[in-house]
Amino acid sequence: MALRPLHDRVIIKREAEETTSAGGIVLPGSAAEKPSRGEVIAVGHGKVLDNGNTAPMAVKVGDKVLFGKYSGTEVSSGDDKLIVMREDEIMAIIE
């Protein structure tokens, strides 16, 4: 199933979960913290403003981004777990 985000939404593939702690302890799946960074794999056309114009998106496909732990909505596409969120939920682009 292919997903194409609408308006100011983006689709992000979350980075792989950490399986070991900073001290080297192996974490079970339930204890591993979900990373709040990922790669943008699709972007919408932009937010439609009150005057009818469309604001361009600041992120693009391939950008590495930071987002809040509870941002967006998780969806499945094949074997991939993806997150759909509005562009304003993204906190930063990693350069």
C-alpha positions as CSV (number, residue, x, y, z in Angstrom):
1,M,0.0,0.0,0.0
2,A,1.4,3.3,-1.0
3,L,0.7,6.4,1.1
4,R,0.6,10.0,-0.2
5,P,0.2,12.6,2.5
6,L,-2.2,15.5,2.0
7,H,-1.8,19.2,2.8
8,D,0.8,19.9,5.5
9,R,1.3,16.3,6.6
10,V,4.5,14.3,6.3
11,I,5.2,10.5,6.5
12,I,8.3,9.6,8.6
13,K,10.0,6.2,9.0
14,R,11.2,6.0,12.6
15,E,14.8,5.1,13.2
16,A,15.5,1.6,14.6
17,E,14.9,1.2,18.3
18,E,17.9,1.0,20.6
19,T,18.3,-2.6,21.9
20,T,21.0,-1.8,24.4
21,S,21.3,0.9,27.1
22,A,24.1,3.3,27.4
23,G,25.6,1.0,30.0
24,G,25.5,-2.0,27.6
25,I,22.5,-3.7,29.1
26,V,20.3,-5.5,26.5
27,L,16.8,-4.2,26.6
28,P,13.7,-6.3,25.9
29,G,11.4,-4.9,23.2
30,S,8.9,-3.5,25.7
31,A,11.7,-1.5,27.5
32,A,13.3,-0.1,24.5
33,E,12.4,3.6,24.1
34,K,10.9,4.7,20.9
35,P,13.3,7.0,19.2
36,S,12.0,10.5,18.4
37,R,13.9,10.8,15.2
38,G,13.4,9.5,11.7
39,E,13.6,10.1,8.0
40,V,11.0,11.9,6.0
41,I,9.8,9.6,3.2
42,A,6.9,11.6,1.8
43,V,5.5,15.2,2.1
44,G,2.2,16.8,1.2
45,H,1.9,19.9,-1.0
46,G,1.7,22.4,1.9
47,K,-0.7,24.1,4.2
48,V,-3.6,26.0,2.5
49,L,-3.7,29.5,4.0
50,D,-6.9,31.5,4.7
51,N,-6.2,33.6,1.5
52,G,-6.2,30.4,-0.6
53,N,-2.4,30.3,-1.1
54,T,-0.4,27.3,-0.2
55,A,2.6,27.7,2.2
56,P,5.6,25.7,1.0
57,M,6.9,22.8,3.1
58,A,10.1,23.3,5.0
59,V,11.0,19.6,5.0
60,K,11.7,17.4,2.0
61,V,12.0,13.7,1.3
62,G,15.2,12.4,2.8
63,D,15.5,14.9,5.7
64,K,16.4,13.5,9.1
65,V,14.1,15.1,11.7
66,L,13.4,15.2,15.4
67,F,9.8,15.0,16.7
68,G,8.0,14.6,20.0
69,K,7.7,11.1,21.5
70,Y,3.9,11.2,21.2
71,S,3.7,13.1,17.9
72,G,1.7,11.9,14.9
73,T,-0.2,8.7,14.2
74,E,1.4,5.3,13.7
75,V,0.4,3.4,10.5
76,S,1.6,0.2,8.9
77,S,2.5,-0.1,5.2
78,G,3.6,-3.6,4.5
79,D,6.3,-4.5,7.0
80,D,7.1,-0.8,7.7
81,K,5.8,1.1,10.7
82,L,5.4,4.7,9.7
83,I,4.3,7.9,11.4
84,V,1.9,10.4,9.8
85,M,2.2,13.9,11.3
86,R,1.7,17.6,10.6
87,E,4.8,19.5,9.6
88,D,4.4,21.7,12.7
89,E,4.9,18.6,15.0
90,I,8.5,18.3,13.7
91,M,10.8,20.1,16.1
92,A,14.0,20.2,14.0
93,I,15.8,19.0,10.9
94,I,19.1,17.2,11.6
95,E,21.9,18.6,9.4
